[in-house]
Amino acid sequence: MIVYVPRLKDVLTTSENLTAAQSEWLHLLVGDWQTIADLSFSDLVLYIPVGEEFRVGAQTRPATAATLIEGDLVGEYAKQSVITDLRCTMRTLRIMEIASSTRITTFVPVVHQGVAIAVLQVLSAKFQDRAPSQRYLNYEDIAAILMNMIASGEFPMEGTPTGFRHGTPRVSDGLIHINEDGVVLYASPNSVSHYRRLGIKQSLVGLVLAEAVAELIEDYSVPDESLPLVLMGRAAWMTECNSRGVVISMRALPLKSQGQRLGAVLLTRDITELRRQEKQLLTKDATIREINHRVKNNLQTVSALLRLQGRRATNTETKQALEQAQRRVSMIAIVHEGLSQNIDEVVEFDEVFGNLLRTVRDIAVTDYPVDIQFFGTFGQVRAAQATTLAVVLNEVISNSIEHGLPNGGVVEIHAQRAEQLLTLRVLDNGTGIGDKEPGGGLGTQIVQSLVQGELNGKINWKPRLEGGTEVLATIRLQ
């Protein structure tokens, strides 16, 4: 049984009081609140007012501590025990903290342009008789600043790259706390290791990070223009520093209080291996494109040789056989031309089919005009099946023209795609096959073999009531 699980978007639609801008603000908050959960070692629950009640729009768990909420609360309505606290938080626009013997619950008003639009509940475990570490104290102080920024409408920050690129750092990857002058106040062990790999051997605490990193940049390299802004914590942005083959991803979150800069948090991550793997993939993609390009050129050479040999042949049967072989090789070359221009493993087959039709018109053996019409779409087809599909279409359409329309006529191709199922219909208004089965020639044998063996489908020929032949094929694409 499939159970529908509501999302933030669904919950927001049930709140009639929120404007589009306010809803977007909540989406921005949820897109970037994992940092707060990790810094505060807390579960976060977002309550959205719906009429006289509150409904959970989203929740997240910390990556730095055990969760206090095992179940999924999204879509549920707030319990009566917290409704009074939620209403008080929205009315006063103040952060409220309630402590018990095992946990601390903090209610933070989510403010947008001076108006409370939701409440963020922060659930933290309370540890008895345990001296907090320096890391915990630093993280707690930063989390408190970010919560105050939420209550003053200064967080989330628009333009913050939550999903800027694969490799975006998180709190657990590494963290540096700098003051408003860019001086390091605290650096987590992971961040110390990151900058040590870049070449900074001394302690980071007390350093102006931007100055220390500037000395590491080689003369021949061109650093990102945003690097100084990120290292000074002046922009909510993300950049990368590349030195001596080491690549460190850095993301800045400016800290403010009533518009005044308090410094920033820098999240860091060593992505050297990640970027190396990406370069390998790009190299492989380029190699595949080059191979397909060379295959295409070689196939075109073979096609030209077959065409030349066909023109010199004196025997009619031999000449026709060479012409058919040349046409089949041309179809395969067309597909490889599409593959050589695409780094993906799929091709837009409508483009391939357009080139195929032009080729069929040029080399079809007929002295009378034939009108070829196409309806529908093939969509994307994986490279492994694109060549086979092109050969099948070439054989069926060419057969309709050469054998079904000796005096000219119309050929219609209909393609209907429903997810992975492709239905093909090729119709002509020619002489038809009557009560006979389709011919046992090489072309028909090729088509049947390819459709059944390579395309996981079936194909049938049958006469049309109005005259002509209909070819129906159903294909299961990968």
C-alpha positions in Angstrom: 0.0 0.0 0.0 1.4 3.4 -1.0 1.0 6.1 1.6 1.1 9.8 0.5 3.6 11.8 2.6 3.0 15.6 2.6 5.9 17.9 1.8 6.6 21.5 2.8 4.9 22.8 -0.4 1.8 20.8 0.5 1.6 22.2 4.0 2.2 25.8 2.8 -0.8 25.5 0.5 -3.0 24.9 3.6 -1.9 28.1 5.2 -4.1 30.9 3.8 -2.2 33.7 5.5 1.2 33.3 3.9 2.1 35.3 0.9 4.3 33.9 -2.0 7.3 35.8 -0.7 6.8 34.4 2.8 6.5 30.9 1.5 9.7 31.3 -0.5 11.4 32.5 2.6 10.5 29.3 4.4 11.7 27.2 1.5 15.1 29.1 1.7 15.2 28.4 5.5 14.6 24.7 5.0 17.2 24.6 2.2 19.9 25.9 4.5 19.0 24.9 8.0 21.1 21.7 8.2 23.9 23.9 9.3 22.0 25.1 12.4 21.0 21.5 13.2 24.6 20.4 13.1 26.0 23.4 15.0 23.4 23.1 17.8 23.5 19.2 17.9 19.7 19.5 17.7 16.6 18.3 15.8 14.8 21.1 14.1 11.0 21.2 13.5 9.3 23.9 11.5 5.7 24.8 12.6 3.5 26.7 10.2 0.4 28.4 11.3 -2.8 26.9 9.7 -5.9 28.7 11.0 -5.9 28.5 14.8 -3.5 25.6 14.8 0.1 24.8 13.8 1.3 22.1 11.3 4.7 20.6 10.9 6.1 21.7 7.5 9.5 20.2 7.7 12.0 18.6 10.1 15.7 17.7 10.0 18.1 15.8 12.2 21.7 16.6 13.2 24.6 14.9 11.5 26.7 15.7 14.6 24.5 14.0 17.3 21.9 11.4 17.9 18.3 12.4 17.0 15.6 12.9 19.6 12.8 12.3 17.1 12.6 8.8 15.7 9.4 9.3 13.6 8.5 11.6 10.7 6.4 14.6 11.9 5.8 16.4 8.6 2.2 17.0 8.0 1.1 16.4 11.6 -0.6 19.1 13.7 1.1 20.5 16.8 0.2 18.9 20.1 -1.8 21.0 22.6 1.1 21.0 25.0 3.2 23.2 22.7 0.5 25.4 21.0 0.6 28.0 23.7 4.4 28.3 23.4 4.2 28.5 19.6 1.6 31.3 19.8 3.6 33.2 22.4 6.7 33.0 20.3 4.9 34.4 17.2 3.3 37.2 19.2 6.4 38.4 21.1 8.9 37.8 18.3 11.3 36.6 21.0 13.2 33.3 21.4 11.9 31.2 24.2 13.7 28.4 25.9 12.2 25.6 28.1 14.4 23.1 29.9 13.5 19.7 31.4 15.7 17.1 33.1 16.6 15.5 29.7 16.2 18.1 27.0 16.2 21.8 26.1 13.4 23.0 23.8 13.9 26.4 22.1 11.2 28.2 20.1 12.6 30.6 17.5 10.2 33.0 15.6 10.8 32.8 11.9 10.6 36.5 10.8 10.3 37.9 7.3 10.2 41.7 6.9 9.3 42.2 10.5 6.5 39.7 10.6 6.5 36.3 12.3 5.4 33.7 9.7 6.4 30.4 11.4 8.2 29.0 14.5 11.3 26.9 14.5 11.5 24.4 17.3 15.0 23.3 18.4 15.2 20.1 20.4 18.6 19.5 22.2 19.6 16.7 24.5 20.7 17.8 28.0 23.8 16.1 29.3 24.3 16.0 33.1 27.7 16.3 34.8 29.6 16.5 31.5 32.1 19.3 30.9 31.4 20.8 27.5 34.3 20.7 25.0 35.8 23.7 23.3 34.2 22.5 20.0 30.8 22.2 21.7 31.0 25.7 23.2 32.1 27.3 19.8 29.4 25.5 17.9 26.8 26.5 20.5 27.8 30.2 20.3 27.5 30.2 16.5 24.2 28.4 16.6 22.8 31.0 19.0 23.9 33.8 16.6 22.1 32.1 13.7 19.0 31.6 15.7 18.9 35.3 16.6 19.4 36.0 12.9 16.3 34.0 12.1 14.4 35.9 14.8 15.5 39.2 13.3 14.8 38.3 9.7 18.5 38.1 8.7 18.6 34.4 8.1 18.3 32.6 5.7 20.4 34.7 3.3 19.2 35.0 -0.3 21.6 33.8 -2.9 23.3 31.3 -0.5 24.5 28.4 -2.6 23.0 25.4 -0.7 23.5 23.1 -3.8 26.1 25.1 -5.6 28.1 22.1 -6.8 28.8 18.5 -5.9 31.1 18.8 -2.9 29.3 21.5 -0.9 30.8 21.3 2.7 28.9 20.7 5.8 29.6 21.3 9.5 30.9 17.8 10.0 33.4 18.2 7.1 35.2 21.2 8.8 34.4 24.6 10.4 36.3 27.8 11.0 35.0 30.7 13.0 36.4 34.1 12.1 35.7 37.6 13.5 34.7 40.7 11.5 38.4 41.3 10.6 38.9 37.9 9.2 41.0 36.6 12.1 40.5 32.9 13.0 38.9 32.5 16.4 38.4 28.7 16.2 39.2 25.9 13.7 37.9 22.4 13.9 40.4 19.5 13.6 39.2 18.7 10.1 39.7 22.3 8.9 43.2 22.4 10.4 44.0 19.3 8.4 42.5 20.8 5.2 44.7 23.9 5.4 47.7 21.9 6.4 47.4 20.0 3.2 47.2 23.4 1.4 50.5 24.4 3.0 49.7 26.3 6.2 51.8 24.6 8.9 51.2 26.9 11.9 48.1 27.1 14.0 45.2 28.8 12.3 43.9 30.6 15.4 45.0 34.2 15.3 45.8 34.2 11.5 44.0 36.4 9.0 43.0 33.5 6.8 42.7 35.5 3.6 46.4 36.6 3.9 47.6 33.2 4.8 45.8 31.6 1.8 47.0 34.3 -0.6 50.6 33.3 0.1 49.8 29.7 -1.0 48.5 30.6 -4.5 51.0 29.9 -7.2 52.0 32.7 -9.6 50.7 30.8 -12.6 47.3 30.0 -11.2 44.2 32.2 -11.5 42.1 32.1 -8.2 38.4 32.5 -8.1 37.4 36.2 -7.8 35.1 35.4 -4.9 37.9 33.8 -2.8 38.8 36.9 -0.8 35.2 37.7 -0.1 34.6 34.1 1.2 37.8 34.0 3.3 36.9 37.3 4.9 33.3 36.2 5.5 31.8 39.2 3.6 29.7 37.2 1.2 27.3 34.2 1.6 29.0 32.3 -1.2 31.1 29.3 -2.0 34.5 28.9 -3.7 37.4 26.5 -4.1 41.1 26.9 -3.4 43.5 24.9 -5.5 47.1 24.7 -4.4 49.8 22.1 -5.0 47.2 19.7 -6.3 45.0 20.0 -3.3 41.4 21.3 -3.7 39.5 22.7 -0.7 35.9 23.7 -1.0 34.9 26.7 1.2 31.6 28.1 2.0 31.0 31.3 4.0 28.0 32.1 6.2 28.3 35.8 7.5 27.2 36.3 11.1 25.2 39.5 11.9 23.3 41.1 14.7 20.9 43.9 13.8 22.8 44.5 10.6 26.2 44.7 12.3 28.9 42.1 11.2 30.0 39.7 13.9 32.3 37.7 11.6 31.5 34.5 9.7 31.5 30.7 9.7 33.6 29.0 7.0 32.7 25.4 6.2 35.5 23.5 4.5 35.9 20.2 2.8 38.8 18.5 1.0 37.4 17.6 -2.4 40.7 16.8 -4.1 39.7 13.2 -4.8 36.2 14.2 -5.9 37.5 16.7 -8.5 40.1 14.1 -9.7 37.2 11.6 -10.3 35.2 14.3 -12.2 38.2 14.9 -14.4 38.5 11.2 -15.2 34.8 11.1 -16.1 35.3 14.1 -18.4 38.3 12.4 -20.0 36.3 9.2 -20.5 33.4 11.2 -22.1 35.8 12.9 -24.5 37.3 9.5 -25.4 33.9 8.0 -26.0 32.9 11.0 -28.2 36.2 10.6 -30.2 35.6 6.9 -30.7 32.1 7.4 -31.9 33.4 10.2 -34.3 36.0 7.8 -35.7 33.5 5.0 -36.1 31.2 7.4 -37.9 34.0 8.4 -40.3 35.0 4.8 -40.9 31.4 3.8 -41.6 31.0 6.7 -44.0 34.2 5.4 -45.8 32.7 1.9 -46.0 29.5 3.3 -47.3 31.3 5.3 -50.0 33.2 2.2 -51.1 30.0 0.2 -51.3 28.4 2.9 -53.3 31.4 3.0 -55.7 31.4 -0.8 -56.0 27.6 -0.8 -56.7 28.0 1.7 -59.5 30.6 -0.5 -61.2 28.6 -3.7 -60.8 27.0 -5.1 -64.0 24.8 -7.7 -62.5 21.4 -6.2 -61.4 21.1 -8.5 -58.4 24.6 -7.7 -57.2 24.0 -4.0 -57.7 20.8 -4.0 -55.6 22.5 -6.0 -52.8 25.4 -3.5 -52.7 23.0 -0.6 -52.6 21.1 -2.1 -49.7 24.3 -2.8 -47.8 25.4 0.8 -48.4 22.1 2.1 -47.1 22.3 0.0 -43.9 25.9 1.2 -43.2 24.7 4.8 -43.8 22.0 4.4 -41.1 24.5 3.2 -38.6 26.8 6.1 -39.4 24.0 8.6 -38.8 23.4 7.2 -35.3 27.2 7.4 -34.5 27.2 11.0 -35.7 24.6 11.8 -33.0 26.6 9.9 -30.4 29.8 11.7 -31.2 28.1 15.0 -30.4 26.6 13.9 -27.1 28.4 13.1 -23.8 25.3 11.2 -22.5 24.4 7.6 -23.2 21.2 8.6 -24.8 20.3 10.4 -28.0 17.4 12.6 -29.0 16.1 10.1 -31.6 13.8 12.6 -33.4 17.0 14.3 -34.6 18.5 11.0 -35.8 15.2 10.1 -37.5 15.2 13.4 -39.4 18.6 12.6 -40.9 17.4 9.1 -41.6 14.4 10.2 -43.6 16.5 12.5 -45.7 18.9 9.7 -46.5 16.0 7.3 -47.3 14.5 9.9 -49.7 17.9 10.3 -51.4 18.6 6.6 -52.0 15.2 4.9 -52.2 14.9 3.1 -55.5 11.8 4.6 -57.2 11.1 6.8 -60.2 7.9 8.2 -58.8 7.4 10.9 -56.1 6.9 9.5 -52.6 5.6 11.7 -49.7 6.9 10.7 -46.3 5.1 12.1 -43.3 6.1 11.7 -39.6 3.8 12.1 -36.6 4.5 11.9 -32.8 7.9 11.6 -31.1 10.5 9.0 -30.2 11.9 10.8 -27.3 15.3 9.8 -25.9 16.7 6.4 -26.7 19.8 4.8 -25.2 22.8 4.5 -27.4 22.7 0.7 -27.1 19.4 0.6 -28.9 19.5 3.7 -31.1 21.5 2.0 -33.8 19.3 -1.0 -33.9 16.1 1.1 -34.0 17.6 3.2 -36.9 18.3 0.1 -38.9 14.8 -1.3 -38.3 13.2 1.9 -39.4 15.4 2.2 -42.5 14.5 -1.4 -43.6 10.7 -0.9 -43.0 10.5 2.5 -44.7 12.7 1.5 -47.6 10.7 -1.6 -48.1 7.4 0.3 -48.2 8.8 2.7 -50.8 10.5 0.2 -53.0 8.0 -2.7 -52.9 4.8 -1.1 -51.7 4.8 2.1 -53.8 6.1 1.2 -57.3 4.1 4.1 -58.7 4.6 6.5 -55.8 2.4 7.4 -53.0 2.4 8.3 -49.3 4.2 6.7 -46.3 3.2 7.7 -42.8 5.3 7.0 -39.7 3.6 7.3 -36.3 5.6 7.1 -33.1 3.9 7.0 -29.7 6.0 7.0 -26.5 4.6 6.0 -23.1 7.5 5.9 -20.7 9.7 3.0 -21.9 7.1 1.5 -24.3 7.4 2.7 -27.9 4.7 1.9 -30.5 5.5 2.4 -34.1 3.1 2.3 -37.1 4.4 2.6 -40.7 1.5 3.0 -43.2 1.6 3.2 -47.0 -1.2 3.5 -49.6 0.5 1.2 -52.1 -0.2 -2.2 -53.6 -0.3 -4.0 -50.2 0.6 -7.5 -49.4 -2.9 -9.0 -49.8 -3.3 -12.3 -48.0 0.3 -13.1 -48.2 2.8 -13.2 -45.3 5.6 -10.6 -45.4 8.4 -11.6 -47.7 11.2 -13.9 -46.6 13.9 -11.6 -47.9 17.1 -10.6 -46.0 15.6 -7.2 -45.1 12.5 -8.7 -43.4 14.6 -11.3 -41.6 16.9 -8.5 -40.3 13.9 -6.5 -39.0 12.3 -9.5 -37.2 15.6 -10.5 -35.7 16.5 -7.1 -34.5 13.0 -6.2 -33.1 12.7 -9.5 -31.2 16.3 -9.9 -30.1 17.7 -6.4 -29.6 14.6 -4.3 -28.9 12.6 -6.7 -26.8 9.5 -6.2 -29.0 7.4 -7.7 -31.7 6.5 -6.6 -35.2 3.7 -7.5 -37.6 2.7 -6.7 -41.2 -1.0 -6.6 -42.2 -3.0 -5.2 -45.2 -5.0 -2.0 -44.7 -8.7 -1.9 -45.6 -8.3 1.2 -47.7 -5.4 -0.3 -49.5 -1.7 -0.5 -48.7 0.2 -2.1 -45.8 0.5 -1.4 -42.1 3.5 -2.4 -40.1 3.0 -2.3 -36.3 5.8 -2.7 -33.9 5.9 -2.5 -30.1 9.3 -2.0 -28.5 10.4 -2.0 -24.9 13.2 0.5 -24.6 15.8 0.2 -21.8 
